[in-house]
Each structure stands twice: as structure tokens, then as C-alpha cells.
Amino acid sequence: MRRGDRLFWIYLAAFAAILFAFYPRTYAIEDEFNILSLSVAISRGTVLLDRAGLDLDADLVWHGHTISKFSPFHAALLTPAVAVSWRLAFAVAGLFAAWGALVFRGMLRREGLSSGWVALYFLCAGLWFYSRTLMAAVPASVMVLMGASLLLRDRSRPALAGAALSAAGLLHPWMIPVAAALAAGWWLDAPRGRMRPAAALAAGAAPGAAALLFYNWFTTGSPFMNAYSLLGTQYGFRGEHLGSFAPFYLGSLLIMPLGGWAALAPRWNRGLAVPAAVATVLVMASLYYFRDGLGYGIAGLLPGQRFLLPASLLACLPAARFLSDRAARMHPSGGFAALLERAVPATALACFVGGFVLVSAGHKSYLDAHASLQSALRAALPDGSRVLVGERAFKEFAPVLGRWTLRQMHDDRAPGAAERDGAYEVWLGAPGQSPPPGWFTGRAPSRVEIRSWVWKRDAWIAPPANAAKGAD
């Protein structure tokens, strides 16, 4: 087995081993809560949450029905796990990440480059975190990479590429403009008279596009209106943070992957497709109304975040071309050449293993704390109960954990007397922080301490007033 192939399998085995060793106990992001809710609804035969019997005071009420802002096509990938053992759903992103490594290896081989350059793929920090979540970032980005692999080869396969790119858009709408830019760049590079491959690309994308248009029509009444447009998210692309976001994302691309700037350099791209797609990602991320990870302390400094992930993966091949060319030009001699040949791959592998372990350990500690909180809630709140929930505790109530009727108190507004009648109350705050006045008037809430080295909270839980009297 060639040395590059050995390195490839070492990286893949290390990724799988670390993912398994730090396998998530639960979820922690509100988006994951919403995705799980939609997966549960699909497992019950509908994409309308109210028809599935879910009363979570989440997502959108539109034309008398509760609809999710997230993709049903991504949620459907998680549905088999939700129906059997919901924690298996965390393996979905990990399997896509492994598949993406195999796709990138194929791209390297067609270029005559060593499979050891897979290090660039596994050194994308966004992959470390989001392969441990229920988010669509990794599956959707890998489908974009798959589309690029099918298009950007000597004998392109446009029909399959169209299917892969439309699948990326089905998994996450963020990928639709990225896929369109990639396809447009490929078409502009094509010699004149190549309308047949363009038609094949469109034909491959057509079933996915039809499915998305039908879903939009079914949920919103218009094939061209999705839940995000109902939320008005598009109005947030005003660029007021362009001056601070653009340098961060551009700097992230330079190092995730190493040499990622080559994705924008014509010499290392051999066409317009990758630069067009990568530039599209950079512009969208920089115009967005918040920067990914900004509110998560030191984790927000990790380059190659979720919004940039498709650009990071697409940049791996031009970066490998650039770095391979520079390595060939160095022409080191003697013992230094042998030392360099051993030291660089070993250092890259150590950075990947060390970085992935640190991110996984920190994330696992964070998730373990959430699991403790969710277990406490499950023990205190019987199925079928009505629960008034403070905004910070709301995401802890995914329907895979229990069956409740939730009412969210936005901005931690104290519930009124009519709302409190017969309802449990849950409020979450920092250690030592007391609930706002009016939250537990006339009740004696229990306090549950949630502690980990990453996340510390106090959960206050009170039963209905009549239940408290019955207990006395």
C-alpha cells in the first residue's frame, strides 16, 4: 500500500474512533430541537407539526398549521433513527463526513496527487464540530463537494452532478446559490455547442427542484416561498457587519484548509466553477446578520465555521494543487528531505487528532450538562403536562425526550394567572441568578444544579399550585 493511501486510512480511522469515543449523549442547539421535532412529525406521516400532535409553541403557524423552518428532506434522513433509537441520528453527519473524505480522495487520484492530502479535508475545523451534531451543514456541504467531483473531471457526469447539487439544496437552502454558482461556472467554461451536458445537468436537478417547489406549495401556498422567507430572514442581508465579518471569513478560508486562498486563484482552479462557488459562500456569509459562533466564547474563534464549510471543502483540491507544487519546487536534499517528508504529515495528523479531540471533549462536556438537565426535566414533568418555559430552557424539550404542551415565555416574561393555572413552570438561569419577579409567586420551586467545566446553569422547576397542595 502506498504511503498516501496509508495516511488516508489512518485519518479516516482516527476520525471514526474519536467520533465514537466522544459520541454525543444529546443535542444542545435550538436548531437541533426543531429538526428533531420535524423528524418526529415525519415519523408520524406528516410534515405539519400540529397534525403530528406536537404542541411545542415552536416554528411557524401559517394558514392554521404549524410548519418547520427546516428542511424536511434533511429531517427525513434522521427519521429512521428517531423511530428506532434517536441518538443514532448523530451518526448521519459522521457518515456523510466519511463519505466526503472518499469523494475528495477520488478527486486527488484523478489529479495524480497523493491521497495523503486528505489532511486538508480533515483539518477543516467546521467538520470537527458539525459532524457531531444533527445539523445539515456537513451532509449539505458534502453533496456540494460530490457535485463538484462529478462536474470537474475529464469525463463529467452532469446528470449525476445535477442530482447531487439539487440534493445539497434540499438538505439546506443555503446551498442553492452555491450549487447554482458552481454549475454556472462549469457551464461558462464549457466549449460552445455543449448544450446537451447543460440539459443533462438540468434534468438531473429537476426531480429535486420539483420536490422543493411542491413542499413549498404544500406548506406556504406558494412554490417560491419557504419558511425562511416567511420569517423575513432575507431582510437581514444588509451588509452592516461586512467590515468585520468579511475579514474573519476570508482569514478562515486561508487556513481552513491551509492554502485555501487557492480556491480564488485561476492558476490552481483550472476554471470558474470553484472560484464562483467559493466567492458566493464568502459573500453570503459576510452579508448575513450574525457571524456563526460569535456568541460561543472561544469556540467562536474557530475558523471554518458552519457558514463557510462548503467553501472550505471545495477549496481542498486547489489547495492541494498549490501545496503539492510548492513542495515539488523546494527540492530539499539529503537527510533534511527525509526529515521533512516524515515531519509534515506527522504534524498535520497530530494537529487533526489533537484539535478534534479537544473540540469533541469540550462539546461532550457541554452535551453531558444538557443531558443532565433534560433528565431532570423528564423526571419532574409527566407526559401530557402543560409547561410554561423560560426562553433559555425552551430548547431542552424535544419530543424524543417526552410529550408536553409547551408555552414559551419570550424574554422570560412572567406568566399571567390564567396561563399558570394547571401548568408546570420551568426557568433556567446562570448559577446564583434568581428567577424574575412573578415567575413562581405562591409556589415553592425546586432548584436543580447543572454543572460541567463548559456549561453551568440552575434550573428552577415548579408543579401546578393544585399539585403542590395535593403533595402537602
C-alpha positions in Angstrom: 0.0 0.0 0.0 1.3 3.4 -1.0 2.2 5.9 1.8 -0.5 8.3 0.8 -3.1 5.6 0.9 -1.9 4.5 4.4 -2.3 8.1 5.5 -5.8 8.3 4.1 -7.0 5.3 6.0 -5.2 6.5 9.2 -7.1 9.8 9.0 -10.4 8.0 8.3 -9.9 5.6 11.2 -8.9 8.3 13.6 -12.0 10.3 12.7 -14.2 7.4 13.3 -12.5 6.4 16.5 -12.7 9.9 18.0 -16.3 10.4 16.9 -17.2 7.1 18.6 -15.2 7.8 21.7 -17.0 11.1 22.3 -20.4 10.1 20.9 -23.0 12.7 21.8 -25.4 12.0 24.6 -27.9 14.6 23.4 -28.4 17.8 21.5 -27.8 21.3 22.7 -28.8 23.7 19.8 -32.3 25.1 19.3 -32.0 24.3 15.6 -31.4 20.6 16.5 -34.5 20.8 18.7 -36.5 22.0 15.7 -35.0 19.4 13.4 -35.9 16.6 15.8 -39.4 17.9 16.1 -39.8 17.7 12.3 -38.3 14.2 12.2 -40.8 13.1 14.8 -43.6 14.6 12.7 -42.4 12.8 9.6 -42.2 9.5 11.5 -45.9 10.1 12.2 -46.7 10.6 8.5 -46.8 14.4 8.1 -44.6 17.5 7.8 -47.2 19.6 9.7 -46.3 19.6 13.4 -49.8 20.2 14.7 -51.1 17.2 12.7 -48.4 15.1 14.3 -49.8 16.0 17.7 -46.8 18.2 18.6 -47.8 21.4 20.6 -44.4 22.9 21.2 -45.0 26.6 20.6 -42.2 26.5 18.1 -41.6 27.2 14.4 -44.3 29.0 12.5 -48.1 29.0 12.5 -49.2 29.5 8.9 -52.7 29.1 7.4 -53.8 27.3 10.5 -50.9 24.8 10.6 -47.5 24.7 12.4 -44.7 24.3 9.9 -41.0 23.9 10.4 -38.4 26.4 9.1 -36.0 23.5 8.5 -35.7 21.1 5.6 -38.0 18.0 5.7 -35.5 16.3 3.4 -32.8 16.5 6.0 -35.2 15.7 8.8 -36.2 12.6 6.8 -32.6 11.3 6.9 -32.9 11.3 10.7 -36.4 9.7 10.9 -35.3 6.1 10.9 -33.1 6.8 13.9 -35.9 8.7 15.6 -38.2 5.8 15.1 -35.7 3.2 16.5 -33.2 4.9 18.8 -33.0 8.7 18.3 -29.3 9.0 19.3 -28.4 7.0 16.2 -29.2 10.2 14.3 -25.9 11.7 15.3 -24.2 9.1 13.1 -25.7 10.6 10.0 -23.4 13.7 9.8 -20.4 11.5 10.7 -21.2 9.1 7.8 -21.5 12.0 5.4 -18.2 13.4 6.6 -16.5 10.0 5.9 -18.2 9.8 2.5 -16.9 13.3 1.7 -13.3 12.1 2.5 -13.8 9.3 0.0 -15.1 11.7 -2.6 -12.1 14.0 -2.0 -9.7 11.1 -2.3 -11.2 10.3 -5.7 -10.6 13.9 -6.8 -7.0 13.7 -5.7 -6.4 10.4 -7.5 -7.7 11.8 -10.8 -5.3 14.7 -10.4 -2.4 12.3 -9.8 -2.0 13.7 -6.2 -1.2 11.7 -3.1 -4.2 10.6 -1.1 -2.3 11.9 1.9 -3.6 15.4 1.0 -6.8 14.3 2.6 -5.2 16.0 5.6 -6.6 19.3 4.2 -10.1 17.9 4.4 -9.9 16.7 7.9 -8.2 19.9 9.1 -11.4 21.9 8.4 -12.4 22.8 11.9 -16.1 23.2 10.9 -16.1 19.5 10.2 -14.9 18.7 13.7 -17.9 20.3 15.4 -20.8 19.9 12.9 -20.1 16.2 12.3 -21.1 15.8 16.0 -24.5 17.5 15.6 -27.8 16.9 14.0 -27.3 20.0 11.7 -27.5 19.8 7.9 -24.1 21.6 7.4 -22.0 18.6 6.8 -24.4 16.5 4.7 -25.3 19.5 2.5 -21.6 20.6 2.1 -20.5 17.1 1.2 -23.2 16.9 -1.5 -21.8 20.2 -3.0 -18.4 18.6 -3.0 -19.9 15.5 -4.7 -21.4 17.7 -7.4 -18.1 19.4 -8.0 -16.4 16.0 -8.2 -18.9 14.8 -10.8 -18.6 18.0 -12.9 -14.9 18.8 -12.7 -13.4 15.8 -14.3 -12.3 14.9 -17.8 -15.5 12.9 -18.5 -18.0 14.9 -16.5 -21.3 13.4 -15.4 -23.7 16.3 -15.5 -26.9 14.4 -14.8 -25.5 12.9 -11.6 -23.9 16.2 -10.7 -27.3 17.9 -11.1 -28.9 15.3 -8.7 -26.1 15.8 -6.1 -26.3 19.6 -6.3 -30.1 19.6 -6.0 -29.8 17.2 -3.0 -27.5 19.8 -1.4 -30.2 22.4 -1.9 -32.8 20.1 -0.5 -30.8 19.5 2.6 -30.2 23.2 3.2 -31.4 26.2 1.3 -28.0 27.9 1.9 -26.6 25.6 -0.7 -28.9 26.6 -3.6 -27.0 29.7 -4.6 -23.7 27.9 -4.0 -24.8 25.0 -6.3 -26.1 27.5 -8.9 -22.8 29.4 -8.9 -20.8 26.1 -9.2 -23.0 24.9 -12.1 -22.9 28.3 -13.9 -19.1 28.5 -13.6 -18.8 25.0 -15.1 -21.2 25.9 -18.0 -19.3 29.1 -18.8 -16.0 27.1 -19.1 -17.6 24.6 -21.4 -16.9 24.9 -25.2 -19.6 26.3 -27.3 -22.2 23.9 -28.5 -22.3 21.8 -25.3 -26.0 22.3 -24.6 -26.5 18.6 -24.2 -24.5 18.4 -21.0 -26.2 21.5 -19.7 -29.6 19.9 -20.4 -28.4 16.7 -18.6 -27.4 18.8 -15.6 -30.8 20.4 -15.5 -32.5 17.1 -15.9 -30.6 15.6 -13.0 -31.5 18.6 -10.8 -35.2 18.6 -11.9 -36.6 16.0 -9.5 -35.1 17.7 -6.5 -36.2 21.1 -7.7 -39.8 19.7 -8.2 -39.8 18.2 -4.7 -38.7 21.5 -3.1 -41.3 23.5 -5.1 -44.0 21.1 -4.1 -43.1 21.2 -0.5 -43.1 25.0 -0.5 -46.5 25.0 -2.1 -47.9 22.5 0.4 -46.7 24.3 3.4 -46.8 28.0 2.4 -49.2 28.0 -0.5 -46.5 29.3 -3.0 -43.8 27.1 -4.7 -41.4 30.1 -4.4 -42.0 30.9 -0.7 -40.3 28.9 2.0 -40.4 29.2 5.8 -37.3 31.4 5.9 -38.9 33.9 3.6 -41.9 34.0 6.0 -39.5 34.7 8.8 -38.1 37.6 6.8 -34.5 36.2 7.2 -33.7 37.6 3.7 -34.1 41.2 5.1 -31.1 40.6 7.3 -28.7 40.6 4.3 -28.0 44.3 4.5 -24.2 44.2 5.0 -24.0 46.3 8.1 -21.4 43.9 9.5 -19.5 43.4 6.3 -16.4 45.2 7.6 -16.0 42.8 10.5 -17.4 39.5 9.1 -15.6 39.5 5.7 -12.1 39.6 7.1 -12.9 36.8 9.5 -14.3 34.5 6.8 -11.6 35.4 4.3 -9.0 34.7 7.0 -10.7 31.4 7.9 -10.5 30.3 4.2 -6.8 31.0 4.2 -6.2 28.4 6.9 -9.2 26.1 6.7 -7.9 24.4 4.6 -4.3 25.5 4.6 -3.7 27.4 1.4 -7.5 27.8 0.9 -6.9 31.1 -0.9 -6.0 29.0 -3.9 -9.8 28.4 -4.4 -9.9 32.0 -5.7 -6.8 31.9 -7.8 -7.3 31.0 -11.5 -4.0 29.1 -11.7 -5.0 26.5 -9.2 -8.6 26.1 -10.2 -8.5 25.5 -14.0 -11.9 27.1 -14.4 -14.5 29.3 -13.0 -16.7 26.8 -11.1 -14.9 26.6 -7.8 -14.0 30.3 -7.5 -17.6 31.2 -8.3 -19.0 28.9 -5.7 -16.4 29.9 -3.0 -16.9 33.6 -3.6 -20.7 33.1 -3.3 -20.2 31.5 0.1 -17.9 34.3 1.3 -20.3 37.0 0.1 -23.4 35.4 1.7 -21.6 34.7 5.0 -20.3 38.2 5.2 -23.7 39.8 4.5 -25.5 37.7 7.0 -27.0 39.3 10.1 -24.9 37.4 12.5 -21.5 35.7 12.5 -21.5 32.0 13.1 -20.1 31.0 16.5 -19.7 34.6 17.7 -21.8 34.0 20.9 -19.9 30.9 21.9 -16.8 32.2 23.5 -13.5 30.7 22.4 -15.4 28.3 20.1 -16.4 31.3 18.0 -12.8 31.9 17.1 -12.5 28.6 15.4 -12.1 29.2 11.7 -14.0 27.3 9.0 -17.4 27.6 10.7 -20.7 26.3 9.5 -21.4 29.1 7.0 -18.0 28.6 5.4 -18.0 24.8 5.4 -19.0 24.3 1.7 -16.2 26.8 0.7 -13.7 25.0 2.9 -14.4 21.6 1.3 -14.4 23.0 -2.2 -11.0 24.7 -1.5 -9.3 21.5 -0.6 -8.4 20.4 -4.2 -6.9 23.8 -5.4 -5.1 24.0 -2.0 -3.7 20.5 -2.6 -2.5 21.5 -6.1 -0.8 24.6 -4.8 0.9 22.9 -1.8 2.0 19.9 -3.9 3.5 22.3 -6.5 5.4 24.2 -3.8 6.6 21.0 -2.2 7.9 19.8 -5.5 9.7 23.1 -6.1 11.6 23.0 -2.8 13.8 20.2 -3.9 15.3 19.5 -0.4 18.3 17.2 -0.4 20.0 14.7 1.9 18.7 13.9 5.3 16.6 17.1 5.5 14.4 15.8 2.7 13.6 12.6 4.6 13.0 14.5 7.8 10.6 16.9 6.0 8.8 14.0 4.3 8.1 12.4 7.7 7.6 15.6 9.8 5.0 17.4 7.8 2.4 14.5 7.6 3.0 13.6 11.2 2.5 17.2 12.3 -0.7 17.5 10.2 -2.1 14.3 11.7 -1.2 15.4 15.2 -3.0 18.7 14.7 -6.1 16.9 13.4 -6.2 14.4 16.2 -5.4 17.0 18.9 -7.9 19.5 17.6 -10.7 17.0 17.0 -10.2 15.5 20.5 -10.2 18.9 22.2 -13.3 20.1 20.3 -15.1 16.7 20.9 -14.2 16.7 24.6 -15.4 20.3 25.2 -18.6 19.6 23.2 -19.2 16.3 25.0 -18.9 18.1 28.4 -21.4 20.7 27.1 -23.8 18.0 25.9 -23.4 16.0 29.1 -24.6 19.0 31.1 -27.6 19.4 28.8 -28.3 15.6 29.2 -28.4 16.1 32.9 -30.8 19.0 32.6 -33.1 17.1 30.2 -33.1 14.0 32.5 -34.1 16.2 35.4 -36.9 17.8 33.4 -38.1 14.3 32.2 -38.2 13.1 35.8 -40.1 16.2 37.1 -42.6 16.7 34.3 -45.1 13.9 33.5 -46.2 13.2 29.9 -49.1 15.2 28.8 -48.5 18.1 31.2 -48.7 21.7 30.2 -45.4 23.6 30.8 -44.6 27.3 30.8 -41.0 27.6 29.8 -38.5 30.4 30.0 -36.8 31.2 26.7 -33.4 29.8 27.7 -34.9 26.4 28.8 -37.2 26.0 25.8 -34.9 24.1 23.6 -34.5 21.3 26.1 -37.9 19.8 25.3 -37.6 17.9 22.1 -40.4 15.4 21.6 -37.9 12.5 21.5 -37.5 13.2 25.3 -41.1 13.4 26.3 -44.6 14.6 25.3 -45.6 18.0 26.6 -47.6 21.0 25.7 -45.2 23.9 25.8 -45.8 27.7 26.0 -42.6 29.8 25.7 -42.3 32.9 27.8 -40.4 35.2 25.4 -37.8 37.4 27.0 -38.5 35.4 30.2 -41.8 37.3 30.7 -43.5 36.2 33.9 -46.6 34.1 33.1 -50.0 35.5 33.9 -52.5 33.9 36.3 -54.6 32.4 33.6 -51.5 30.9 31.9 -50.3 29.4 35.2 -53.5 27.6 36.0 -52.7 23.9 36.0 -49.3 24.4 34.4 -45.8 23.4 35.4 -43.2 26.2 35.2 -39.5 25.9 34.3 -37.0 28.7 34.3 -33.2 28.4 33.5 -30.5 30.9 34.6 -26.9 31.3 35.5 -25.7 29.9 38.8 -26.8 32.1 41.7 -29.3 34.0 39.5 -32.8 34.2 40.8 -35.9 33.9 38.6 -37.5 37.3 37.7 -40.3 38.6 40.0 -43.6 37.0 39.3 -42.4 33.7 37.9 -43.0 31.4 40.9 -45.4 33.5 43.0 -47.2 31.3 45.5 -45.1 28.2 44.6 -42.0 26.6 46.0 -39.9 25.6 43.0 -37.1 23.1 43.3 -33.7 24.1 42.0 -31.5 21.7 40.0 -27.8 22.5 39.7 -26.3 21.7 36.3 -22.6 21.7 36.3 -19.8 20.9 33.8 -16.5 22.6 33.1 -18.0 24.1 29.9 -21.6 24.9 30.9 -23.2 25.8 34.3 -26.8 26.5 34.9 -29.6 26.4 37.6 -32.9 25.0 36.6 -36.0 26.1 38.6 -39.0 23.7 38.3 -42.4 24.2 40.0 -45.5 22.0 39.8 -49.0 23.4 39.4 -50.4 25.1 42.5 -53.0 22.4 43.0 -50.4 19.6 42.5 -48.3 21.3 45.2 -51.2 21.4 47.6 -52.0 17.7 46.9 -48.4 16.8 47.7 -48.7 18.6 51.0 
